[in-house]
Amino acid sequence: MTCCSAVEKKGVTLSPKDTIEKALKALKKSKITTASVVDDEGAFLGLFSMGILLKNLIPVPITTSSGIQIDIKIKAMPGVAKRLRGLLPLSVAEVVERNPVKVLPEEPIWEVVGRLVAYCEPLCVIDEDGKYMGLITYESLINELKNSLNE
């Protein structure tokens, strides 16, 4: 059994021009946490996810000209909420994960299980020509494994 059989059936595809607010609504409507981002020609650009968005909410330390990093503490809730409000009108392209974990469509499903466990994030199925075929999530992989028991 190859990993193609475990590709998520209810995936969402976003344009890099979509706002983060629009992307969040699409994820919520589909009851998923990760979406692929493709350009107008259908080329895969990366992933947008709740996790990637949360990473962009975390304040980064300031580095002085002498190279010293200063970790400035802010009141968490108001600071994070304000950062989220500032991110909502931005385009998905500004926060997309451009180097997600990729697998080839012919990879055995048992190898995919190991990669999902190792990387703790959805896997992008991309063929040798760079064509995006879909995502493998925990849920889609478990569903495919359960279905294979019935065959």
Secondary structure, DSSP 4 states (H G I P E B T S, - for coil): -BGGGGS-TT--EE-TTSBHHHHHHHHHHHT-SEEEEE-TT--EEEEEEHHHHHHHHSPPPEE-TTS-EE-----HHHHHHHHHHHHTTSBGGGT-BSS--EE-TTSBHHHHHHHHHHH-S-EEEE-TT--EEEEE-HHHHHHHHHHHHT-
